[in-house]
Amino acid sequence: MATIKIQQTKSRIGAPKDQKRTLDALGLTKMNHIVEKEDTPVLRGMIRKVHHLVTVVE
């Protein structure tokens, strides 16, 4: 399957607990950290939940 790169562009400080947990589940721990994951509908939903904190790098 295709992969997708996700970069955390904004700080998690001040974000609700559920959004912080979503960032943890994505594997994003620091600002400007990039992870590569398999592109699935579940992953897309997680990105949609924290879309204001992350950027999809194509």
mmCIF file as Biopython writes it, N, C-alpha, C and O atoms, coordinates in Angstrom:
data_model
#
loop_
_atom_site.group_PDB
_atom_site.id
_atom_site.type_symbol
_atom_site.label_atom_id
_atom_site.label_alt_id
_atom_site.label_comp_id
_atom_site.label_asym_id
_atom_site.label_entity_id
_atom_site.label_seq_id
_atom_site.pdbx_PDB_ins_code
_atom_site.Cartn_x
_atom_site.Cartn_y
_atom_site.Cartn_z
_atom_site.occupancy
_atom_site.B_iso_or_equiv
_atom_site.auth_seq_id
_atom_site.auth_asym_id
_atom_site.pdbx_PDB_model_num
ATOM 1   N N  . MET A ? 1  ? 0.828  -1.196 0.000  1.0 0.0 1  A 1 
ATOM 2   C CA . MET A ? 1  ? 0.000  0.000  0.000  1.0 0.0 1  A 1 
ATOM 3   C C  . MET A ? 1  ? 0.862  1.245  0.000  1.0 0.0 1  A 1 
ATOM 4   O O  . MET A ? 1  ? 2.073  1.198  0.216  1.0 0.0 1  A 1 
ATOM 5   N N  . ALA A ? 2  ? 0.198  2.357  -0.250 1.0 0.0 2  A 1 
ATOM 6   C CA . ALA A ? 2  ? 0.884  3.645  -0.261 1.0 0.0 2  A 1 
ATOM 7   C C  . ALA A ? 2  ? 1.198  4.090  1.163  1.0 0.0 2  A 1 
ATOM 8   O O  . ALA A ? 2  ? 0.531  3.704  2.122  1.0 0.0 2  A 1 
ATOM 9   N N  . THR A ? 3  ? 2.228  4.905  1.264  1.0 0.0 3  A 1 
ATOM 10  C CA . THR A ? 3  ? 2.581  5.451  2.565  1.0 0.0 3  A 1 
ATOM 11  C C  . THR A ? 3  ? 2.340  6.955  2.554  1.0 0.0 3  A 1 
ATOM 12  O O  . THR A ? 3  ? 2.211  7.577  1.500  1.0 0.0 3  A 1 
ATOM 13  N N  . ILE A ? 4  ? 2.283  7.513  3.742  1.0 0.0 4  A 1 
ATOM 14  C CA . ILE A ? 4  ? 2.027  8.937  3.903  1.0 0.0 4  A 1 
ATOM 15  C C  . ILE A ? 4  ? 2.977  9.463  4.971  1.0 0.0 4  A 1 
ATOM 16  O O  . ILE A ? 4  ? 3.210  8.801  5.982  1.0 0.0 4  A 1 
ATOM 17  N N  . LYS A ? 5  ? 3.526  10.658 4.744  1.0 0.0 5  A 1 
ATOM 18  C CA . LYS A ? 5  ? 4.419  11.279 5.713  1.0 0.0 5  A 1 
ATOM 19  C C  . LYS A ? 5  ? 3.652  12.374 6.440  1.0 0.0 5  A 1 
ATOM 20  O O  . LYS A ? 5  ? 2.973  13.191 5.819  1.0 0.0 5  A 1 
ATOM 21  N N  . ILE A ? 6  ? 3.769  12.378 7.756  1.0 0.0 6  A 1 
ATOM 22  C CA . ILE A ? 6  ? 3.054  13.339 8.590  1.0 0.0 6  A 1 
ATOM 23  C C  . ILE A ? 6  ? 4.080  14.100 9.419  1.0 0.0 6  A 1 
ATOM 24  O O  . ILE A ? 6  ? 4.970  13.501 10.022 1.0 0.0 6  A 1 
ATOM 25  N N  . GLN A ? 7  ? 3.951  15.422 9.445  1.0 0.0 7  A 1 
ATOM 26  C CA . GLN A ? 7  ? 4.864  16.261 10.212 1.0 0.0 7  A 1 
ATOM 27  C C  . GLN A ? 7  ? 4.069  17.077 11.216 1.0 0.0 7  A 1 
ATOM 28  O O  . GLN A ? 7  ? 3.056  17.683 10.869 1.0 0.0 7  A 1 
ATOM 29  N N  . GLN A ? 8  ? 4.529  17.091 12.466 1.0 0.0 8  A 1 
ATOM 30  C CA . GLN A ? 8  ? 3.894  17.934 13.479 1.0 0.0 8  A 1 
ATOM 31  C C  . GLN A ? 8  ? 4.431  19.345 13.314 1.0 0.0 8  A 1 
ATOM 32  O O  . GLN A ? 8  ? 5.633  19.578 13.443 1.0 0.0 8  A 1 
ATOM 33  N N  . THR A ? 9  ? 3.529  20.298 13.024 1.0 0.0 9  A 1 
ATOM 34  C CA . THR A ? 9  ? 3.954  21.663 12.745 1.0 0.0 9  A 1 
ATOM 35  C C  . THR A ? 9  ? 3.645  22.627 13.874 1.0 0.0 9  A 1 
ATOM 36  O O  . THR A ? 9  ? 4.229  23.708 13.933 1.0 0.0 9  A 1 
ATOM 37  N N  . LYS A ? 10 ? 2.749  22.266 14.763 1.0 0.0 10 A 1 
ATOM 38  C CA . LYS A ? 10 ? 2.402  23.137 15.887 1.0 0.0 10 A 1 
ATOM 39  C C  . LYS A ? 10 ? 2.536  22.371 17.194 1.0 0.0 10 A 1 
ATOM 40  O O  . LYS A ? 10 ? 2.496  21.141 17.221 1.0 0.0 10 A 1 
ATOM 41  N N  . SER A ? 11 ? 2.696  23.122 18.270 1.0 0.0 11 A 1 
ATOM 42  C CA . SER A ? 11 ? 2.911  22.536 19.583 1.0 0.0 11 A 1 
ATOM 43  C C  . SER A ? 11 ? 1.647  21.875 20.121 1.0 0.0 11 A 1 
ATOM 44  O O  . SER A ? 11 ? 0.529  22.291 19.819 1.0 0.0 11 A 1 
ATOM 45  N N  . ARG A ? 12 ? 1.855  20.836 20.924 1.0 0.0 12 A 1 
ATOM 46  C CA . ARG A ? 12 ? 0.741  20.145 21.565 1.0 0.0 12 A 1 
ATOM 47  C C  . ARG A ? 12 ? 0.330  20.820 22.861 1.0 0.0 12 A 1 
ATOM 48  O O  . ARG A ? 12 ? -0.678 20.441 23.458 1.0 0.0 12 A 1 
ATOM 49  N N  . ILE A ? 13 ? 1.094  21.821 23.313 1.0 0.0 13 A 1 
ATOM 50  C CA . ILE A ? 13 ? 0.777  22.519 24.557 1.0 0.0 13 A 1 
ATOM 51  C C  . ILE A ? 13 ? -0.576 23.215 24.397 1.0 0.0 13 A 1 
ATOM 52  O O  . ILE A ? 13 ? -0.801 23.942 23.429 1.0 0.0 13 A 1 
ATOM 53  N N  . GLY A ? 14 ? -1.449 22.989 25.333 1.0 0.0 14 A 1 
ATOM 54  C CA . GLY A ? 14 ? -2.774 23.594 25.296 1.0 0.0 14 A 1 
ATOM 55  C C  . GLY A ? 14 ? -3.810 22.773 24.553 1.0 0.0 14 A 1 
ATOM 56  O O  . GLY A ? 14 ? -4.991 23.119 24.560 1.0 0.0 14 A 1 
ATOM 57  N N  . ALA A ? 15 ? -3.385 21.682 23.907 1.0 0.0 15 A 1 
ATOM 58  C CA . ALA A ? 15 ? -4.336 20.817 23.197 1.0 0.0 15 A 1 
ATOM 59  C C  . ALA A ? 15 ? -5.029 19.903 24.204 1.0 0.0 15 A 1 
ATOM 60  O O  . ALA A ? 15 ? -4.446 19.548 25.228 1.0 0.0 15 A 1 
ATOM 61  N N  . PRO A ? 16 ? -6.277 19.523 23.911 1.0 0.0 16 A 1 
ATOM 62  C CA . PRO A ? 16 ? -6.979 18.586 24.799 1.0 0.0 16 A 1 
ATOM 63  C C  . PRO A ? 16 ? -6.273 17.233 24.864 1.0 0.0 16 A 1 
ATOM 64  O O  . PRO A ? 16 ? -5.498 16.874 23.978 1.0 0.0 16 A 1 
ATOM 65  N N  . LYS A ? 17 ? -6.563 16.488 25.942 1.0 0.0 17 A 1 
ATOM 66  C CA . LYS A ? 17 ? -5.920 15.188 26.163 1.0 0.0 17 A 1 
ATOM 67  C C  . LYS A ? 17 ? -6.116 14.224 24.998 1.0 0.0 17 A 1 
ATOM 68  O O  . LYS A ? 17 ? -5.185 13.514 24.615 1.0 0.0 17 A 1 
ATOM 69  N N  . ASP A ? 18 ? -7.325 14.195 24.432 1.0 0.0 18 A 1 
ATOM 70  C CA . ASP A ? 18 ? -7.580 13.243 23.348 1.0 0.0 18 A 1 
ATOM 71  C C  . ASP A ? 18 ? -6.735 13.562 22.121 1.0 0.0 18 A 1 
ATOM 72  O O  . ASP A ? 18 ? -6.326 12.647 21.407 1.0 0.0 18 A 1 
ATOM 73  N N  . GLN A ? 19 ? -6.466 14.837 21.862 1.0 0.0 19 A 1 
ATOM 74  C CA . GLN A ? 19 ? -5.622 15.198 20.730 1.0 0.0 19 A 1 
ATOM 75  C C  . GLN A ? 19 ? -4.157 14.860 21.016 1.0 0.0 19 A 1 
ATOM 76  O O  . GLN A ? 19 ? -3.424 14.463 20.110 1.0 0.0 19 A 1 
ATOM 77  N N  . LYS A ? 20 ? -3.733 15.015 22.260 1.0 0.0 20 A 1 
ATOM 78  C CA . LYS A ? 20 ? -2.373 14.642 22.631 1.0 0.0 20 A 1 
ATOM 79  C C  . LYS A ? 20 ? -2.186 13.137 22.468 1.0 0.0 20 A 1 
ATOM 80  O O  . LYS A ? 20 ? -1.145 12.685 21.991 1.0 0.0 20 A 1 
ATOM 81  N N  . ARG A ? 21 ? -3.194 12.367 22.864 1.0 0.0 21 A 1 
ATOM 82  C CA . ARG A ? 21 ? -3.120 10.911 22.714 1.0 0.0 21 A 1 
ATOM 83  C C  . ARG A ? 21 ? -3.100 10.509 21.240 1.0 0.0 21 A 1 
ATOM 84  O O  . ARG A ? 21 ? -2.432 9.545  20.866 1.0 0.0 21 A 1 
ATOM 85  N N  . THR A ? 22 ? -3.827 11.244 20.407 1.0 0.0 22 A 1 
ATOM 86  C CA . THR A ? 22 ? -3.831 10.966 18.978 1.0 0.0 22 A 1 
ATOM 87  C C  . THR A ? 22 ? -2.445 11.221 18.384 1.0 0.0 22 A 1 
ATOM 88  O O  . THR A ? 22 ? -1.967 10.436 17.564 1.0 0.0 22 A 1 
ATOM 89  N N  . LEU A ? 23 ? -1.801 12.310 18.794 1.0 0.0 23 A 1 
ATOM 90  C CA . LEU A ? 23 ? -0.433 12.579 18.329 1.0 0.0 23 A 1 
ATOM 91  C C  . LEU A ? 23 ? 0.512  11.470 18.775 1.0 0.0 23 A 1 
ATOM 92  O O  . LEU A ? 23 ? 1.382  11.052 18.011 1.0 0.0 23 A 1 
ATOM 93  N N  . ASP A ? 24 ? 0.348  10.993 20.005 1.0 0.0 24 A 1 
ATOM 94  C CA . ASP A ? 24 ? 1.172  9.885  20.489 1.0 0.0 24 A 1 
ATOM 95  C C  . ASP A ? 24 ? 0.950  8.629  19.655 1.0 0.0 24 A 1 
ATOM 96  O O  . ASP A ? 24 ? 1.901  7.922  19.322 1.0 0.0 24 A 1 
ATOM 97  N N  . ALA A ? 25 ? -0.301 8.355  19.320 1.0 0.0 25 A 1 
ATOM 98  C CA . ALA A ? 25 ? -0.628 7.167  18.525 1.0 0.0 25 A 1 
ATOM 99  C C  . ALA A ? 25 ? -0.053 7.274  17.111 1.0 0.0 25 A 1 
ATOM 100 O O  . ALA A ? 25 ? 0.284  6.262  16.496 1.0 0.0 25 A 1 
ATOM 101 N N  . LEU A ? 26 ? 0.057  8.494  16.603 1.0 0.0 26 A 1 
ATOM 102 C CA . LEU A ? 26 ? 0.655  8.695  15.288 1.0 0.0 26 A 1 
ATOM 103 C C  . LEU A ? 26 ? 2.181  8.584  15.348 1.0 0.0 26 A 1 
ATOM 104 O O  . LEU A ? 26 ? 2.837  8.449  14.315 1.0 0.0 26 A 1 
ATOM 105 N N  . GLY A ? 27 ? 2.738  8.639  16.552 1.0 0.0 27 A 1 
ATOM 106 C CA . GLY A ? 27 ? 4.177  8.553  16.708 1.0 0.0 27 A 1 
ATOM 107 C C  . GLY A ? 27 ? 4.866  9.897  16.685 1.0 0.0 27 A 1 
ATOM 108 O O  . GLY A ? 27 ? 6.086  9.969  16.538 1.0 0.0 27 A 1 
ATOM 109 N N  . LEU A ? 28 ? 4.092  10.972 16.830 1.0 0.0 28 A 1 
ATOM 110 C CA . LEU A ? 28 ? 4.645  12.323 16.815 1.0 0.0 28 A 1 
ATOM 111 C C  . LEU A ? 28 ? 4.883  12.784 18.240 1.0 0.0 28 A 1 
ATOM 112 O O  . LEU A ? 28 ? 3.947  12.882 19.034 1.0 0.0 28 A 1 
ATOM 113 N N  . THR A ? 29 ? 6.140  13.067 18.563 1.0 0.0 29 A 1 
ATOM 114 C CA . THR A ? 29 ? 6.480  13.429 19.933 1.0 0.0 29 A 1 
ATOM 115 C C  . THR A ? 29 ? 7.025  14.841 20.053 1.0 0.0 29 A 1 
ATOM 116 O O  . THR A ? 29 ? 6.945  15.436 21.128 1.0 0.0 29 A 1 
ATOM 117 N N  . LYS A ? 30 ? 7.580  15.398 18.972 1.0 0.0 30 A 1 
ATOM 118 C CA . LYS A ? 30 ? 8.194  16.720 19.024 1.0 0.0 30 A 1 
ATOM 119 C C  . LYS A ? 30 ? 7.769  17.539 17.807 1.0 0.0 30 A 1 
ATOM 120 O O  . LYS A ? 30 ? 7.272  17.000 16.819 1.0 0.0 30 A 1 
ATOM 121 N N  . MET A ? 31 ? 7.971  18.834 17.900 1.0 0.0 31 A 1 
ATOM 122 C CA . MET A ? 31 ? 7.710  19.717 16.765 1.0 0.0 31 A 1 
ATOM 123 C C  . MET A ? 31 ? 8.638  19.356 15.606 1.0 0.0 31 A 1 
ATOM 124 O O  . MET A ? 31 ? 9.786  18.966 15.818 1.0 0.0 31 A 1 
ATOM 125 N N  . ASN A ? 32 ? 8.140  19.487 14.403 1.0 0.0 32 A 1 
ATOM 126 C CA . ASN A ? 32 ? 8.868  19.226 13.152 1.0 0.0 32 A 1 
ATOM 127 C C  . ASN A ? 32 ? 9.331  17.775 13.014 1.0 0.0 32 A 1 
ATOM 128 O O  . ASN A ? 32 ? 10.185 17.472 12.181 1.0 0.0 32 A 1 
ATOM 129 N N  . HIS A ? 33 ? 8.775  16.888 13.822 1.0 0.0 33 A 1 
ATOM 130 C CA . HIS A ? 33 ? 9.066  15.462 13.723 1.0 0.0 33 A 1 
ATOM 131 C C  . HIS A ? 33 ? 8.248  14.889 12.578 1.0 0.0 33 A 1 
ATOM 132 O O  . HIS A ? 33 ? 7.062  15.197 12.456 1.0 0.0 33 A 1 
ATOM 133 N N  . ILE A ? 34 ? 8.857  14.060 11.735 1.0 0.0 34 A 1 
ATOM 134 C CA . ILE A ? 34 ? 8.164  13.464 10.593 1.0 0.0 34 A 1 
ATOM 135 C C  . ILE A ? 34 ? 8.138  11.953 10.765 1.0 0.0 34 A 1 
ATOM 136 O O  . ILE A ? 34 ? 9.158  11.336 11.071 1.0 0.0 34 A 1 
ATOM 137 N N  . VAL A ? 35 ? 6.961  11.361 10.564 1.0 0.0 35 A 1 
ATOM 138 C CA . VAL A ? 35 ? 6.821  9.908  10.587 1.0 0.0 35 A 1 
ATOM 139 C C  . VAL A ? 35 ? 6.192  9.464  9.272  1.0 0.0 35 A 1 
ATOM 140 O O  . VAL A ? 35 ? 5.445  10.212 8.643  1.0 0.0 35 A 1 
ATOM 141 N N  . GLU A ? 36 ? 6.503  8.245  8.870  1.0 0.0 36 A 1 
ATOM 142 C CA . GLU A ? 36 ? 5.937  7.680  7.654  1.0 0.0 36 A 1 
ATOM 143 C C  . GLU A ? 36 ? 5.066  6.493  8.048  1.0 0.0 36 A 1 
ATOM 144 O O  . GLU A ? 36 ? 5.539  5.543  8.673  1.0 0.0 36 A 1 
ATOM 145 N N  . LYS A ? 37 ? 3.805  6.556  7.681  1.0 0.0 37 A 1 
ATOM 146 C CA . LYS A ? 37 ? 2.839  5.512  8.039  1.0 0.0 37 A 1 
ATOM 147 C C  . LYS A ? 37 ? 2.135  5.021  6.780  1.0 0.0 37 A 1 
ATOM 148 O O  . LYS A ? 37 ? 2.124  5.697  5.751  1.0 0.0 37 A 1 
ATOM 149 N N  . GLU A ? 38 ? 1.549  3.836  6.882  1.0 0.0 38 A 1 
ATOM 150 C CA . GLU A ? 38 ? 0.747  3.289  5.802  1.0 0.0 38 A 1 
ATOM 151 C C  . GLU A ? 38 ? -0.581 4.046  5.725  1.0 0.0 38 A 1 
ATOM 152 O O  . GLU A ? 38 ? -1.230 4.279  6.744  1.0 0.0 38 A 1 
ATOM 153 N N  . ASP A ? 39 ? -0.973 4.421  4.526  1.0 0.0 39 A 1 
ATOM 154 C CA . ASP A ? 39 ? -2.177 5.228  4.327  1.0 0.0 39 A 1 
ATOM 155 C C  . ASP A ? 39 ? -3.427 4.346  4.421  1.0 0.0 39 A 1 
ATOM 156 O O  . ASP A ? 39 ? -3.713 3.560  3.518  1.0 0.0 39 A 1 
ATOM 157 N N  . THR A ? 40 ? -4.162 4.489  5.522  1.0 0.0 40 A 1 
ATOM 158 C CA . THR A ? 40 ? -5.399 3.734  5.734  1.0 0.0 40 A 1 
ATOM 159 C C  . THR A ? 40 ? -6.505 4.703  6.141  1.0 0.0 40 A 1 
ATOM 160 O O  . THR A ? 40 ? -6.208 5.830  6.539  1.0 0.0 40 A 1 
ATOM 161 N N  . PRO A ? 41 ? -7.758 4.299  6.054  1.0 0.0 41 A 1 
ATOM 162 C CA . PRO A ? 41 ? -8.852 5.168  6.493  1.0 0.0 41 A 1 
ATOM 163 C C  . PRO A ? 41 ? -8.768 5.529  7.979  1.0 0.0 41 A 1 
ATOM 164 O O  . PRO A ? 41 ? -9.155 6.630  8.371  1.0 0.0 41 A 1 
ATOM 165 N N  . VAL A ? 42 ? -8.269 4.613  8.799  1.0 0.0 42 A 1 
ATOM 166 C CA . VAL A ? 42 ? -8.114 4.886  10.227 1.0 0.0 42 A 1 
ATOM 167 C C  . VAL A ? 42 ? -7.098 6.000  10.432 1.0 0.0 42 A 1 
ATOM 168 O O  . VAL A ? 42 ? -7.327 6.916  11.222 1.0 0.0 42 A 1 
ATOM 169 N N  . LEU A ? 43 ? -5.988 5.924  9.731  1.0 0.0 43 A 1 
ATOM 170 C CA . LEU A ? 43 ? -4.952 6.944  9.835  1.0 0.0 43 A 1 
ATOM 171 C C  . LEU A ? 43 ? -5.469 8.296  9.350  1.0 0.0 43 A 1 
ATOM 172 O O  . LEU A ? 43 ? -5.174 9.328  9.954  1.0 0.0 43 A 1 
ATOM 173 N N  . ARG A ? 44 ? -6.234 8.293  8.271  1.0 0.0 44 A 1 
ATOM 174 C CA . ARG A ? 44 ? -6.809 9.544  7.760  1.0 0.0 44 A 1 
ATOM 175 C C  . ARG A ? 44 ? -7.732 10.184 8.799  1.0 0.0 44 A 1 
ATOM 176 O O  . ARG A ? 44 ? -7.756 11.407 8.935  1.0 0.0 44 A 1 
ATOM 177 N N  . GLY A ? 45 ? -8.483 9.371  9.524  1.0 0.0 45 A 1 
ATOM 178 C CA . GLY A ? 45 ? -9.354 9.894  10.578 1.0 0.0 45 A 1 
ATOM 179 C C  . GLY A ? 45 ? -8.560 10.504 11.711 1.0 0.0 45 A 1 
ATOM 180 O O  . GLY A ? 45 ? -8.955 11.526 12.271 1.0 0.0 45 A 1 
ATOM 181 N N  . MET A ? 46 ? -7.436 9.881  12.055 1.0 0.0 46 A 1 
ATOM 182 C CA . MET A ? 46 ? -6.585 10.426 13.110 1.0 0.0 46 A 1 
ATOM 183 C C  . MET A ? 46 ? -5.992 11.764 12.677 1.0 0.0 46 A 1 
ATOM 184 O O  . MET A ? 46 ? -5.912 12.702 13.472 1.0 0.0 46 A 1 
ATOM 185 N N  . ILE A ? 47 ? -5.580 11.847 11.421 1.0 0.0 47 A 1 
ATOM 186 C CA . ILE A ? 47 ? -5.034 13.102 10.904 1.0 0.0 47 A 1 
ATOM 187 C C  . ILE A ? 47 ? -6.103 14.184 10.899 1.0 0.0 47 A 1 
ATOM 188 O O  . ILE A ? 47 ? -5.823 15.338 11.223 1.0 0.0 47 A 1 
ATOM 189 N N  . ARG A ? 48 ? -7.318 13.819 10.536 1.0 0.0 48 A 1 
ATOM 190 C CA . ARG A ? 48 ? -8.422 14.789 10.513 1.0 0.0 48 A 1 
ATOM 191 C C  . ARG A ? 48 ? -8.689 15.345 11.909 1.0 0.0 48 A 1 
ATOM 192 O O  . ARG A ? 48 ? -9.068 16.508 12.053 1.0 0.0 48 A 1 
ATOM 193 N N  . LYS A ? 49 ? -8.493 14.521 12.931 1.0 0.0 49 A 1 
ATOM 194 C CA . LYS A ? 49 ? -8.752 14.960 14.306 1.0 0.0 49 A 1 
ATOM 195 C C  . LYS A ? 49 ? -7.748 16.013 14.765 1.0 0.0 49 A 1 
ATOM 196 O O  . LYS A ? 49 ? -8.095 16.902 15.542 1.0 0.0 49 A 1 
ATOM 197 N N  . VAL A ? 50 ? -6.507 15.920 14.289 1.0 0.0 50 A 1 
ATOM 198 C CA . VAL A ? 50 ? -5.473 16.872 14.707 1.0 0.0 50 A 1 
ATOM 199 C C  . VAL A ? 50 ? -4.930 17.664 13.506 1.0 0.0 50 A 1 
ATOM 200 O O  . VAL A ? 50 ? -3.760 18.045 13.485 1.0 0.0 50 A 1 
ATOM 201 N N  . HIS A ? 51 ? -5.782 17.904 12.523 1.0 0.0 51 A 1 
ATOM 202 C CA . HIS A ? 51 ? -5.342 18.559 11.279 1.0 0.0 51 A 1 
ATOM 203 C C  . HIS A ? 51 ? -4.739 19.932 11.508 1.0 0.0 51 A 1 
ATOM 204 O O  . HIS A ? 51 ? -3.931 20.388 10.698 1.0 0.0 51 A 1 
ATOM 205 N N  . HIS A ? 52 ? -5.111 20.603 12.591 1.0 0.0 52 A 1 
ATOM 206 C CA . HIS A ? 52 ? -4.593 21.935 12.883 1.0 0.0 52 A 1 
ATOM 207 C C  . HIS A ? 52 ? -3.199 21.890 13.512 1.0 0.0 52 A 1 
ATOM 208 O O  . HIS A ? 52 ? -2.553 22.927 13.660 1.0 0.0 52 A 1 
ATOM 209 N N  . LEU A ? 53 ? -2.729 20.692 13.884 1.0 0.0 53 A 1 
ATOM 210 C CA . LEU A ? 53 ? -1.411 20.535 14.499 1.0 0.0 53 A 1 
ATOM 211 C C  . LEU A ? 53 ? -0.394 19.863 13.578 1.0 0.0 53 A 1 
ATOM 212 O O  . LEU A ? 53 ? 0.807  19.905 13.848 1.0 0.0 53 A 1 
ATOM 213 N N  . VAL A ? 54 ? -0.860 19.248 12.500 1.0 0.0 54 A 1 
ATOM 214 C CA . VAL A ? 54 ? 0.022  18.475 11.635 1.0 0.0 54 A 1 
ATOM 215 C C  . VAL A ? 54 ? -0.103 18.923 10.186 1.0 0.0 54 A 1 
ATOM 216 O O  . VAL A ? 54 ? -1.046 19.615 9.801  1.0 0.0 54 A 1 
ATOM 217 N N  . THR A ? 55 ? 0.886  18.500 9.394  1.0 0.0 55 A 1 
ATOM 218 C CA . THR A ? 55 ? 0.875  18.720 7.942  1.0 0.0 55 A 1 
ATOM 219 C C  . THR A ? 55 ? 1.218  17.404 7.275  1.0 0.0 55 A 1 
ATOM 220 O O  . THR A ? 55 ? 2.098  16.676 7.735  1.0 0.0 55 A 1 
ATOM 221 N N  . VAL A ? 56 ? 0.521  17.100 6.189  1.0 0.0 56 A 1 
ATOM 222 C CA . VAL A ? 56 ? 0.830  15.900 5.402  1.0 0.0 56 A 1 
ATOM 223 C C  . VAL A ? 56 ? 1.868  16.285 4.368  1.0 0.0 56 A 1 
ATOM 224 O O  . VAL A ? 56 ? 1.634  17.167 3.542  1.0 0.0 56 A 1 
ATOM 225 N N  . VAL A ? 57 ? 3.031  15.616 4.412  1.0 0.0 57 A 1 
ATOM 226 C CA . VAL A ? 57 ? 4.128  15.895 3.490  1.0 0.0 57 A 1 
ATOM 227 C C  . VAL A ? 57 ? 4.060  14.859 2.383  1.0 0.0 57 A 1 
ATOM 228 O O  . VAL A ? 57 ? 4.230  13.667 2.640  1.0 0.0 57 A 1 
ATOM 229 N N  . GLU A ? 58 ? 3.818  15.288 1.175  1.0 0.0 58 A 1 
ATOM 230 C CA . GLU A ? 58 ? 3.700  14.361 0.042  1.0 0.0 58 A 1 
ATOM 231 C C  . GLU A ? 58 ? 5.029  14.173 -0.652 1.0 0.0 58 A 1 
ATOM 232 O O  . GLU A ? 58 ? 5.116  13.427 -1.626 1.0 0.0 58 A 1 
#
